[in-house]
């Protein structure tokens, strides 16, 4: 089963964290993602640009600066993992959440989404 894990945080919240925290978080993510890869659980990971670099495109091609969900926090990193069950996906998310002191969104990726 495939699951998408999302880390949501505002750019301003990242800037409020200490440089030491940001360094430790990056070090954790590097090692952790390598562990997932070694276990053949990591399909792919994306680190996204800051929300200040985001635009949304609407019907008719209208382009606006910002993120789509203005009331919510934008995604900054996304992982897709292939694991045996949802419990394992949640276990992985819990480790990330514990290290980064945040919530991690977990969603199953459906087979129909995989098209050549």
Backbone atoms as SQL, in Angstrom:
CREATE TABLE atoms (id INTEGER PRIMARY KEY, chain TEXT, resi INTEGER, resn TEXT, atom TEXT, x REAL, y REAL, z REAL);
INSERT INTO atoms VALUES
  (1, 'A', 1, 'UNK', 'N', 0.842, -1.163, 0.000),
  (2, 'A', 1, 'UNK', 'CA', 0.000, 0.000, 0.000),
  (3, 'A', 1, 'UNK', 'C', 0.899, 1.242, 0.000),
  (4, 'A', 2, 'UNK', 'N', 0.431, 2.255, -0.694),
  (5, 'A', 2, 'UNK', 'CA', 1.198, 3.504, -0.783),
  (6, 'A', 2, 'UNK', 'C', 0.492, 4.586, 0.013),
  (7, 'A', 3, 'UNK', 'N', 1.293, 5.392, 0.719),
  (8, 'A', 3, 'UNK', 'CA', 0.766, 6.495, 1.518),
  (9, 'A', 3, 'UNK', 'C', 1.571, 7.746, 1.248),
  (10, 'A', 4, 'UNK', 'N', 0.869, 8.865, 1.225),
  (11, 'A', 4, 'UNK', 'CA', 1.490, 10.173, 1.087),
  (12, 'A', 4, 'UNK', 'C', 1.506, 10.823, 2.465),
  (13, 'A', 5, 'UNK', 'N', 2.679, 11.262, 2.894),
  (14, 'A', 5, 'UNK', 'CA', 2.846, 11.942, 4.172),
  (15, 'A', 5, 'UNK', 'C', 3.223, 13.383, 3.872),
  (16, 'A', 6, 'UNK', 'N', 2.542, 14.335, 4.496),
  (17, 'A', 6, 'UNK', 'CA', 2.773, 15.756, 4.224),
  (18, 'A', 6, 'UNK', 'C', 3.120, 16.494, 5.507),
  (19, 'A', 7, 'UNK', 'N', 4.137, 17.327, 5.409),
  (20, 'A', 7, 'UNK', 'CA', 4.498, 18.224, 6.514),
  (21, 'A', 7, 'UNK', 'C', 4.030, 19.612, 6.125),
  (22, 'A', 8, 'UNK', 'N', 3.170, 20.203, 6.936),
  (23, 'A', 8, 'UNK', 'CA', 2.618, 21.530, 6.681),
  (24, 'A', 8, 'UNK', 'C', 3.152, 22.500, 7.731),
  (25, 'A', 9, 'UNK', 'N', 3.712, 23.617, 7.289),
  (26, 'A', 9, 'UNK', 'CA', 4.190, 24.640, 8.212),
  (27, 'A', 9, 'UNK', 'C', 4.326, 25.948, 7.450),
  (28, 'A', 10, 'UNK', 'N', 4.041, 27.032, 8.101),
  (29, 'A', 10, 'UNK', 'CA', 4.182, 28.345, 7.469),
  (30, 'A', 10, 'UNK', 'C', 5.643, 28.766, 7.446),
  (31, 'A', 11, 'UNK', 'N', 5.996, 29.502, 6.418),
  (32, 'A', 11, 'UNK', 'CA', 7.350, 30.026, 6.257),
  (33, 'A', 11, 'UNK', 'C', 7.767, 30.808, 7.511),
  (34, 'A', 12, 'UNK', 'N', 6.856, 31.614, 8.040),
  (35, 'A', 12, 'UNK', 'CA', 7.162, 32.426, 9.221),
  (36, 'A', 12, 'UNK', 'C', 7.476, 31.546, 10.434),
  (37, 'A', 13, 'UNK', 'N', 6.800, 30.398, 10.544),
  (38, 'A', 13, 'UNK', 'CA', 7.067, 29.496, 11.662),
  (39, 'A', 13, 'UNK', 'C', 8.462, 28.881, 11.560),
  (40, 'A', 14, 'UNK', 'N', 8.888, 28.588, 10.348),
  (41, 'A', 14, 'UNK', 'CA', 10.241, 28.059, 10.162),
  (42, 'A', 14, 'UNK', 'C', 11.284, 29.106, 10.552),
  (43, 'A', 15, 'UNK', 'N', 11.027, 30.363, 10.199),
  (44, 'A', 15, 'UNK', 'CA', 11.963, 31.433, 10.527),
  (45, 'A', 15, 'UNK', 'C', 12.011, 31.694, 12.028),
  (46, 'A', 16, 'UNK', 'N', 10.931, 31.397, 12.736),
  (47, 'A', 16, 'UNK', 'CA', 10.893, 31.588, 14.188),
  (48, 'A', 16, 'UNK', 'C', 11.713, 30.531, 14.921),
  (49, 'A', 17, 'UNK', 'N', 11.924, 29.387, 14.291),
  (50, 'A', 17, 'UNK', 'CA', 12.721, 28.320, 14.904),
  (51, 'A', 17, 'UNK', 'C', 14.198, 28.729, 14.883),
  (52, 'A', 18, 'UNK', 'N', 14.935, 28.234, 15.831),
  (53, 'A', 18, 'UNK', 'CA', 16.356, 28.587, 15.924),
  (54, 'A', 18, 'UNK', 'C', 17.147, 27.958, 14.771),
  (55, 'A', 19, 'UNK', 'N', 18.284, 28.569, 14.429),
  (56, 'A', 19, 'UNK', 'CA', 19.139, 27.963, 13.401),
  (57, 'A', 19, 'UNK', 'C', 19.574, 26.548, 13.806),
  (58, 'A', 20, 'UNK', 'N', 19.771, 26.332, 15.101),
  (59, 'A', 20, 'UNK', 'CA', 20.166, 25.001, 15.576),
  (60, 'A', 20, 'UNK', 'C', 19.052, 23.988, 15.319),
  (61, 'A', 21, 'UNK', 'N', 17.797, 24.387, 15.562),
  (62, 'A', 21, 'UNK', 'CA', 16.679, 23.483, 15.315),
  (63, 'A', 21, 'UNK', 'C', 16.605, 23.140, 13.837),
  (64, 'A', 22, 'UNK', 'N', 16.736, 24.144, 12.987),
  (65, 'A', 22, 'UNK', 'CA', 16.654, 23.896, 11.541),
  (66, 'A', 22, 'UNK', 'C', 17.768, 22.958, 11.083),
  (67, 'A', 23, 'UNK', 'N', 18.962, 23.134, 11.646),
  (68, 'A', 23, 'UNK', 'CA', 20.091, 22.271, 11.305),
  (69, 'A', 23, 'UNK', 'C', 19.827, 20.836, 11.770),
  (70, 'A', 24, 'UNK', 'N', 19.342, 20.687, 13.010),
  (71, 'A', 24, 'UNK', 'CA', 19.029, 19.359, 13.540),
  (72, 'A', 24, 'UNK', 'C', 17.906, 18.693, 12.742),
  (73, 'A', 25, 'UNK', 'N', 16.895, 19.460, 12.353),
  (74, 'A', 25, 'UNK', 'CA', 15.788, 18.909, 11.569),
  (75, 'A', 25, 'UNK', 'C', 16.283, 18.387, 10.226),
  (76, 'A', 26, 'UNK', 'N', 17.126, 19.164, 9.561),
  (77, 'A', 26, 'UNK', 'CA', 17.662, 18.739, 8.268),
  (78, 'A', 26, 'UNK', 'C', 18.524, 17.489, 8.420),
  (79, 'A', 27, 'UNK', 'N', 19.323, 17.441, 9.479),
  (80, 'A', 27, 'UNK', 'CA', 20.152, 16.260, 9.722),
  (81, 'A', 27, 'UNK', 'C', 19.273, 15.030, 9.960),
  (82, 'A', 28, 'UNK', 'N', 18.211, 15.189, 10.765),
  (83, 'A', 28, 'UNK', 'CA', 17.284, 14.086, 11.007),
  (84, 'A', 28, 'UNK', 'C', 16.664, 13.603, 9.699),
  (85, 'A', 29, 'UNK', 'N', 16.144, 14.549, 8.896),
  (86, 'A', 29, 'UNK', 'CA', 15.469, 14.177, 7.655),
  (87, 'A', 29, 'UNK', 'C', 16.407, 13.437, 6.710),
  (88, 'A', 30, 'UNK', 'N', 17.641, 13.858, 6.631),
  (89, 'A', 30, 'UNK', 'CA', 18.615, 13.197, 5.753),
  (90, 'A', 30, 'UNK', 'C', 18.812, 11.743, 6.175),
  (91, 'A', 31, 'UNK', 'N', 19.066, 11.514, 7.456),
  (92, 'A', 31, 'UNK', 'CA', 19.282, 10.156, 7.957),
  (93, 'A', 31, 'UNK', 'C', 18.007, 9.327, 7.854),
  (94, 'A', 32, 'UNK', 'N', 16.887, 9.910, 8.252),
  (95, 'A', 32, 'UNK', 'CA', 15.614, 9.188, 8.258),
  (96, 'A', 32, 'UNK', 'C', 15.209, 8.765, 6.852),
  (97, 'A', 33, 'UNK', 'N', 15.332, 9.659, 5.891),
  (98, 'A', 33, 'UNK', 'CA', 14.967, 9.322, 4.515),
  (99, 'A', 33, 'UNK', 'C', 15.896, 8.248, 3.953),
  (100, 'A', 34, 'UNK', 'N', 17.172, 8.278, 4.335),
  (101, 'A', 34, 'UNK', 'CA', 18.094, 7.215, 3.933),
  (102, 'A', 34, 'UNK', 'C', 17.672, 5.872, 4.519),
  (103, 'A', 35, 'UNK', 'N', 17.203, 5.877, 5.785),
  (104, 'A', 35, 'UNK', 'CA', 16.721, 4.645, 6.414),
  (105, 'A', 35, 'UNK', 'C', 15.506, 4.085, 5.675),
  (106, 'A', 36, 'UNK', 'N', 14.562, 4.961, 5.345),
  (107, 'A', 36, 'UNK', 'CA', 13.386, 4.514, 4.604),
  (108, 'A', 36, 'UNK', 'C', 13.781, 3.929, 3.249),
  (109, 'A', 37, 'UNK', 'N', 14.738, 4.583, 2.593),
  (110, 'A', 37, 'UNK', 'CA', 15.209, 4.097, 1.293),
  (111, 'A', 37, 'UNK', 'C', 15.871, 2.730, 1.448),
  (112, 'A', 38, 'UNK', 'N', 16.691, 2.561, 2.476),
  (113, 'A', 38, 'UNK', 'CA', 17.368, 1.286, 2.711),
  (114, 'A', 38, 'UNK', 'C', 16.369, 0.174, 3.001),
  (115, 'A', 39, 'UNK', 'N', 15.234, 0.513, 3.619),
  (116, 'A', 39, 'UNK', 'CA', 14.179, -0.466, 3.902),
  (117, 'A', 39, 'UNK', 'C', 13.239, -0.676, 2.722),
  (118, 'A', 40, 'UNK', 'N', 13.519, -0.040, 1.600),
  (119, 'A', 40, 'UNK', 'CA', 12.670, -0.093, 0.406),
  (120, 'A', 40, 'UNK', 'C', 11.266, 0.409, 0.680),
  (121, 'A', 41, 'UNK', 'N', 11.123, 1.370, 1.605),
  (122, 'A', 41, 'UNK', 'CA', 9.818, 1.930, 1.919),
  (123, 'A', 41, 'UNK', 'C', 9.605, 3.299, 1.292),
  (124, 'A', 42, 'UNK', 'N', 10.660, 3.983, 0.918),
  (125, 'A', 42, 'UNK', 'CA', 10.524, 5.326, 0.358),
  (126, 'A', 42, 'UNK', 'C', 10.402, 5.258, -1.152),
  (127, 'A', 43, 'UNK', 'N', 9.273, 5.733, -1.684),
  (128, 'A', 43, 'UNK', 'CA', 9.081, 5.806, -3.127),
  (129, 'A', 43, 'UNK', 'C', 9.735, 7.076, -3.663),
  (130, 'A', 44, 'UNK', 'N', 9.385, 8.212, -3.046),
  (131, 'A', 44, 'UNK', 'CA', 9.994, 9.492, -3.404),
  (132, 'A', 44, 'UNK', 'C', 9.699, 10.530, -2.342),
  (133, 'A', 45, 'UNK', 'N', 10.477, 11.607, -2.371),
  (134, 'A', 45, 'UNK', 'CA', 10.294, 12.718, -1.437),
  (135, 'A', 45, 'UNK', 'C', 10.501, 14.013, -2.208),
  (136, 'A', 46, 'UNK', 'N', 9.736, 15.021, -1.856),
  (137, 'A', 46, 'UNK', 'CA', 9.882, 16.344, -2.462),
  (138, 'A', 46, 'UNK', 'C', 9.988, 17.382, -1.358),
  (139, 'A', 47, 'UNK', 'N', 10.962, 18.270, -1.479),
  (140, 'A', 47, 'UNK', 'CA', 11.046, 19.450, -0.617),
  (141, 'A', 47, 'UNK', 'C', 10.541, 20.615, -1.466),
  (142, 'A', 48, 'UNK', 'N', 9.557, 21.335, -0.963),
  (143, 'A', 48, 'UNK', 'CA', 8.904, 22.381, -1.742),
  (144, 'A', 48, 'UNK', 'C', 9.461, 23.761, -1.407),
  (145, 'A', 49, 'UNK', 'N', 9.395, 24.663, -2.375),
  (146, 'A', 49, 'UNK', 'CA', 9.841, 26.035, -2.143),
  (147, 'A', 49, 'UNK', 'C', 8.931, 26.698, -1.116),
  (148, 'A', 50, 'UNK', 'N', 9.373, 27.832, -0.618),
  (149, 'A', 50, 'UNK', 'CA', 8.618, 28.555, 0.408),
  (150, 'A', 50, 'UNK', 'C', 7.281, 29.027, -0.147),
  (151, 'A', 51, 'UNK', 'N', 6.314, 29.201, 0.758),
  (152, 'A', 51, 'UNK', 'CA', 4.983, 29.647, 0.340),
  (153, 'A', 51, 'UNK', 'C', 5.036, 30.997, -0.358),
  (154, 'A', 52, 'UNK', 'N', 6.040, 31.823, -0.051),
  (155, 'A', 52, 'UNK', 'CA', 6.158, 33.133, -0.699),
  (156, 'A', 52, 'UNK', 'C', 6.469, 32.992, -2.188),
  (157, 'A', 53, 'UNK', 'N', 6.881, 31.799, -2.601),
  (158, 'A', 53, 'UNK', 'CA', 7.172, 31.533, -4.006),
  (159, 'A', 53, 'UNK', 'C', 6.002, 30.857, -4.721),
  (160, 'A', 54, 'UNK', 'N', 4.905, 30.648, -3.999),
  (161, 'A', 54, 'UNK', 'CA', 3.774, 29.897, -4.527),
  (162, 'A', 54, 'UNK', 'C', 2.781, 30.797, -5.271),
  (163, 'A', 55, 'UNK', 'N', 2.181, 30.237, -6.295),
  (164, 'A', 55, 'UNK', 'CA', 1.067, 30.884, -6.989),
  (165, 'A', 55, 'UNK', 'C', -0.049, 29.861, -7.123),
  (166, 'A', 56, 'UNK', 'N', -1.266, 30.354, -7.267),
  (167, 'A', 56, 'UNK', 'CA', -2.406, 29.493, -7.564),
  (168, 'A', 56, 'UNK', 'C', -2.988, 29.932, -8.895),
  (169, 'A', 57, 'UNK', 'N', -3.448, 28.956, -9.655),
  (170, 'A', 57, 'UNK', 'CA', -4.025, 29.227, -10.969),
  (171, 'A', 57, 'UNK', 'C', -5.483, 28.805, -10.920),
  (172, 'A', 58, 'UNK', 'N', -6.363, 29.700, -11.325),
  (173, 'A', 58, 'UNK', 'CA', -7.790, 29.429, -11.260),
  (174, 'A', 58, 'UNK', 'C', -8.413, 29.225, -12.622),
  (175, 'A', 59, 'UNK', 'N', -9.728, 29.045, -12.632),
  (176, 'A', 59, 'UNK', 'CA', -10.457, 28.897, -13.882),
  (177, 'A', 59, 'UNK', 'C', -10.181, 30.100, -14.784),
  (178, 'A', 60, 'UNK', 'N', -10.035, 29.847, -16.042),
  (179, 'A', 60, 'UNK', 'CA', -9.753, 30.930, -16.981),
  (180, 'A', 60, 'UNK', 'C', -8.299, 31.337, -16.992),
  (181, 'A', 61, 'UNK', 'N', -7.460, 30.636, -16.209),
  (182, 'A', 61, 'UNK', 'CA', -6.032, 30.937, -16.209),
  (183, 'A', 61, 'UNK', 'C', -5.624, 32.075, -15.298),
  (184, 'A', 62, 'UNK', 'N', -6.526, 32.561, -14.437),
  (185, 'A', 62, 'UNK', 'CA', -6.156, 33.613, -13.493),
  (186, 'A', 62, 'UNK', 'C', -5.046, 33.106, -12.577),
  (187, 'A', 63, 'UNK', 'N', -4.007, 33.936, -12.385),
  (188, 'A', 63, 'UNK', 'CA', -2.872, 33.573, -11.538),
  (189, 'A', 63, 'UNK', 'C', -2.792, 34.554, -10.382),
  (190, 'A', 64, 'UNK', 'N', -2.670, 34.002, -9.181),
  (191, 'A', 64, 'UNK', 'CA', -2.554, 34.833, -7.981),
  (192, 'A', 64, 'UNK', 'C', -1.418, 34.315, -7.120),
  (193, 'A', 65, 'UNK', 'N', -0.747, 35.224, -6.408),
  (194, 'A', 65, 'UNK', 'CA', 0.290, 34.826, -5.474),
  (195, 'A', 65, 'UNK', 'C', -0.346, 34.196, -4.251),
  (196, 'A', 66, 'UNK', 'N', 0.350, 33.251, -3.635),
  (197, 'A', 66, 'UNK', 'CA', -0.128, 32.639, -2.405),
  (198, 'A', 66, 'UNK', 'C', -0.403, 31.164, -2.558),
  (199, 'A', 67, 'UNK', 'N', -0.896, 30.583, -1.473),
  (200, 'A', 67, 'UNK', 'CA', -1.232, 29.163, -1.476),
  (201, 'A', 67, 'UNK', 'C', -2.739, 29.008, -1.590),
  (202, 'A', 68, 'UNK', 'N', -3.191, 27.860, -2.026),
  (203, 'A', 68, 'UNK', 'CA', -4.616, 27.654, -2.263),
  (204, 'A', 68, 'UNK', 'C', -5.417, 27.741, -0.979),
  (205, 'A', 69, 'UNK', 'N', -4.970, 27.057, 0.053),
  (206, 'A', 69, 'UNK', 'CA', -5.696, 27.033, 1.317),
  (207, 'A', 69, 'UNK', 'C', -5.154, 28.154, 2.212),
  (208, 'A', 70, 'UNK', 'N', -5.640, 29.350, 2.020),
  (209, 'A', 70, 'UNK', 'CA', -5.122, 30.509, 2.752),
  (210, 'A', 70, 'UNK', 'C', -5.253, 30.355, 4.262),
  (211, 'A', 71, 'UNK', 'N', -6.268, 29.661, 4.737),
  (212, 'A', 71, 'UNK', 'CA', -6.473, 29.508, 6.173),
  (213, 'A', 71, 'UNK', 'C', -5.582, 28.416, 6.769),
  (214, 'A', 72, 'UNK', 'N', -5.072, 27.530, 5.924),
  (215, 'A', 72, 'UNK', 'CA', -4.268, 26.415, 6.408),
  (216, 'A', 72, 'UNK', 'C', -2.790, 26.627, 6.146),
  (217, 'A', 73, 'UNK', 'N', -2.000, 25.720, 6.657),
  (218, 'A', 73, 'UNK', 'CA', -0.562, 25.784, 6.463),
  (219, 'A', 73, 'UNK', 'C', -0.191, 25.093, 5.155),
  (220, 'A', 74, 'UNK', 'N', 0.723, 25.660, 4.392),
  (221, 'A', 74, 'UNK', 'CA', 1.135, 25.026, 3.144),
  (222, 'A', 74, 'UNK', 'C', 2.071, 23.842, 3.394),
  (223, 'A', 75, 'UNK', 'N', 2.125, 22.927, 2.446),
  (224, 'A', 75, 'UNK', 'CA', 3.063, 21.804, 2.515),
  (225, 'A', 75, 'UNK', 'C', 4.474, 22.308, 2.255),
  (226, 'A', 76, 'UNK', 'N', 5.437, 21.760, 2.994),
  (227, 'A', 76, 'UNK', 'CA', 6.836, 22.086, 2.737),
  (228, 'A', 76, 'UNK', 'C', 7.643, 20.851, 2.356),
  (229, 'A', 77, 'UNK', 'N', 7.136, 19.680, 2.698),
  (230, 'A', 77, 'UNK', 'CA', 7.828, 18.443, 2.335),
  (231, 'A', 77, 'UNK', 'C', 6.789, 17.346, 2.227),
  (232, 'A', 78, 'UNK', 'N', 6.977, 16.476, 1.226),
  (233, 'A', 78, 'UNK', 'CA', 6.042, 15.386, 0.962),
  (234, 'A', 78, 'UNK', 'C', 6.851, 14.109, 0.745),
  (235, 'A', 79, 'UNK', 'N', 6.399, 13.039, 1.378),
  (236, 'A', 79, 'UNK', 'CA', 6.996, 11.725, 1.188),
  (237, 'A', 79, 'UNK', 'C', 5.926, 10.783, 0.666),
  (238, 'A', 80, 'UNK', 'N', 6.295, 9.875, -0.234),
  (239, 'A', 80, 'UNK', 'CA', 5.411, 8.772, -0.599),
  (240, 'A', 80, 'UNK', 'C', 6.140, 7.503, -0.195),
  (241, 'A', 81, 'UNK', 'N', 5.471, 6.718, 0.633),
  (242, 'A', 81, 'UNK', 'CA', 6.066, 5.484, 1.129),
  (243, 'A', 81, 'UNK', 'C', 5.221, 4.297, 0.697),
  (244, 'A', 82, 'UNK', 'N', 5.890, 3.163, 0.491),
  (245, 'A', 82, 'UNK', 'CA', 5.194, 1.908, 0.177),
  (246, 'A', 82, 'UNK', 'C', 5.418, 0.992, 1.373),
  (247, 'A', 83, 'UNK', 'N', 4.326, 0.715, 2.091),
  (248, 'A', 83, 'UNK', 'CA', 4.403, -0.072, 3.321),
  (249, 'A', 83, 'UNK', 'C', 3.300, -1.124, 3.340),
  (250, 'A', 84, 'UNK', 'N', 3.391, -2.026, 4.291),
  (251, 'A', 84, 'UNK', 'CA', 2.438, -3.134, 4.386),
  (252, 'A', 84, 'UNK', 'C', 1.024, -2.682, 4.734),
  (253, 'A', 85, 'UNK', 'N', 0.920, -1.669, 5.604),
  (254, 'A', 85, 'UNK', 'CA', -0.414, -1.267, 6.068),
  (255, 'A', 85, 'UNK', 'C', -0.380, 0.164, 6.612),
  (256, 'A', 86, 'UNK', 'N', -1.555, 0.661, 6.957),
  (257, 'A', 86, 'UNK', 'CA', -1.657, 2.038, 7.440),
  (258, 'A', 86, 'UNK', 'C', -0.952, 2.226, 8.782),
  (259, 'A', 87, 'UNK', 'N', -0.896, 1.175, 9.578),
  (260, 'A', 87, 'UNK', 'CA', -0.215, 1.281, 10.870),
  (261, 'A', 87, 'UNK', 'C', 1.259, 1.637, 10.681),
  (262, 'A', 88, 'UNK', 'N', 1.905, 1.035, 9.668),
  (263, 'A', 88, 'UNK', 'CA', 3.323, 1.347, 9.412),
  (264, 'A', 88, 'UNK', 'C', 3.464, 2.785, 8.911),
  (265, 'A', 89, 'UNK', 'N', 2.563, 3.231, 8.051),
  (266, 'A', 89, 'UNK', 'CA', 2.609, 4.618, 7.568),
  (267, 'A', 89, 'UNK', 'C', 2.460, 5.582, 8.737),
  (268, 'A', 90, 'UNK', 'N', 1.578, 5.260, 9.663),
  (269, 'A', 90, 'UNK', 'CA', 1.379, 6.112, 10.828),
  (270, 'A', 90, 'UNK', 'C', 2.588, 6.072, 11.764),
  (271, 'A', 91, 'UNK', 'N', 3.247, 4.928, 11.837),
  (272, 'A', 91, 'UNK', 'CA', 4.467, 4.810, 12.641),
  (273, 'A', 91, 'UNK', 'C', 5.563, 5.714, 12.080),
  (274, 'A', 92, 'UNK', 'N', 5.704, 5.723, 10.762),
  (275, 'A', 92, 'UNK', 'CA', 6.687, 6.588, 10.103),
  (276, 'A', 92, 'UNK', 'C', 6.334, 8.050, 10.354),
  (277, 'A', 93, 'UNK', 'N', 5.052, 8.380, 10.194),
  (278, 'A', 93, 'UNK', 'CA', 4.606, 9.759, 10.415),
  (279, 'A', 93, 'UNK', 'C', 4.855, 10.189, 11.861),
  (280, 'A', 94, 'UNK', 'N', 4.630, 9.282, 12.802),
  (281, 'A', 94, 'UNK', 'CA', 4.839, 9.611, 14.215),
  (282, 'A', 94, 'UNK', 'C', 6.299, 9.931, 14.501),
  (283, 'A', 95, 'UNK', 'N', 7.199, 9.229, 13.850),
  (284, 'A', 95, 'UNK', 'CA', 8.627, 9.516, 14.055),
  (285, 'A', 95, 'UNK', 'C', 8.977, 10.899, 13.530),
  (286, 'A', 96, 'UNK', 'N', 8.473, 11.226, 12.348),
  (287, 'A', 96, 'UNK', 'CA', 8.712, 12.558, 11.778),
  (288, 'A', 96, 'UNK', 'C', 8.100, 13.623, 12.690),
  (289, 'A', 97, 'UNK', 'N', 6.853, 13.403, 13.084),
  (290, 'A', 97, 'UNK', 'CA', 6.148, 14.370, 13.927),
  (291, 'A', 97, 'UNK', 'C', 6.886, 14.603, 15.242),
  (292, 'A', 98, 'UNK', 'N', 7.397, 13.544, 15.836),
  (293, 'A', 98, 'UNK', 'CA', 8.118, 13.663, 17.091),
  (294, 'A', 98, 'UNK', 'C', 9.401, 14.455, 16.943),
  (295, 'A', 99, 'UNK', 'N', 10.133, 14.206, 15.882),
  (296, 'A', 99, 'UNK', 'CA', 11.399, 14.903, 15.658),
  (297, 'A', 99, 'UNK', 'C', 11.193, 16.368, 15.304),
  (298, 'A', 100, 'UNK', 'N', 10.143, 16.656, 14.528),
  (299, 'A', 100, 'UNK', 'CA', 9.918, 18.024, 14.051),
  (300, 'A', 100, 'UNK', 'C', 8.917, 18.787, 14.910),
  (301, 'A', 101, 'UNK', 'N', 8.352, 18.128, 15.914),
  (302, 'A', 101, 'UNK', 'CA', 7.381, 18.748, 16.817),
  (303, 'A', 101, 'UNK', 'C', 6.228, 19.371, 16.028),
  (304, 'A', 102, 'UNK', 'N', 5.576, 18.536, 15.223),
  (305, 'A', 102, 'UNK', 'CA', 4.507, 19.012, 14.349),
  (306, 'A', 102, 'UNK', 'C', 3.547, 17.865, 14.056),
  (307, 'A', 103, 'UNK', 'N', 2.505, 18.151, 13.316),
  (308, 'A', 103, 'UNK', 'CA', 1.569, 17.129, 12.836),
  (309, 'A', 103, 'UNK', 'C', 1.962, 16.753, 11.412),
  (310, 'A', 104, 'UNK', 'N', 1.786, 15.488, 11.064),
  (311, 'A', 104, 'UNK', 'CA', 2.047, 14.987, 9.712),
  (312, 'A', 104, 'UNK', 'C', 0.754, 14.395, 9.170),
  (313, 'A', 105, 'UNK', 'N', 0.356, 14.862, 8.003),
  (314, 'A', 105, 'UNK', 'CA', -0.859, 14.341, 7.360),
  (315, 'A', 105, 'UNK', 'C', -0.514, 13.052, 6.622),
  (316, 'A', 106, 'UNK', 'N', -1.358, 12.022, 6.774),
  (317, 'A', 106, 'UNK', 'CA', -1.158, 10.726, 6.123),
  (318, 'A', 106, 'UNK', 'C', -2.391, 10.415, 5.287),
  (319, 'A', 107, 'UNK', 'N', -2.157, 10.099, 4.021),
  (320, 'A', 107, 'UNK', 'CA', -3.263, 9.719, 3.130),
  (321, 'A', 107, 'UNK', 'C', -2.835, 8.552, 2.256),
  (322, 'A', 108, 'UNK', 'N', -3.753, 7.632, 2.055),
  (323, 'A', 108, 'UNK', 'CA', -3.460, 6.516, 1.152),
  (324, 'A', 108, 'UNK', 'C', -3.476, 7.021, -0.284),
  (325, 'A', 109, 'UNK', 'N', -2.539, 6.507, -1.078),
  (326, 'A', 109, 'UNK', 'CA', -2.489, 6.813, -2.521),
  (327, 'A', 109, 'UNK', 'C', -3.174, 5.658, -3.240),
  (328, 'A', 110, 'UNK', 'N', -4.187, 5.959, -4.015),
  (329, 'A', 110, 'UNK', 'CA', -4.932, 4.925, -4.711),
  (330, 'A', 110, 'UNK', 'C', -4.226, 4.467, -5.969),
  (331, 'A', 111, 'UNK', 'N', -4.430, 3.220, -6.315),
  (332, 'A', 111, 'UNK', 'CA', -3.789, 2.625, -7.478),
  (333, 'A', 111, 'UNK', 'C', -4.140, 3.372, -8.748),
  (334, 'A', 112, 'UNK', 'N', -5.365, 3.821, -8.884),
  (335, 'A', 112, 'UNK', 'CA', -5.798, 4.533, -10.100),
  (336, 'A', 112, 'UNK', 'C', -5.014, 5.798, -10.372),
  (337, 'A', 113, 'UNK', 'N', -4.334, 6.318, -9.353),
  (338, 'A', 113, 'UNK', 'CA', -3.553, 7.541, -9.539),
  (339, 'A', 113, 'UNK', 'C', -2.251, 7.245, -10.269),
  (340, 'A', 114, 'UNK', 'N', -1.874, 5.982, -10.361),
  (341, 'A', 114, 'UNK', 'CA', -0.627, 5.603, -11.018),
  (342, 'A', 114, 'UNK', 'C', -0.886, 5.319, -12.493),
  (343, 'A', 115, 'UNK', 'N', -0.570, 6.259, -13.326),
  (344, 'A', 115, 'UNK', 'CA', -0.736, 6.060, -14.756),
  (345, 'A', 115, 'UNK', 'C', 0.574, 6.336, -15.462),
  (346, 'A', 116, 'UNK', 'N', 0.879, 5.591, -16.482),
  (347, 'A', 116, 'UNK', 'CA', 2.149, 5.813, -17.203),
  (348, 'A', 116, 'UNK', 'C', 2.159, 7.146, -17.920);
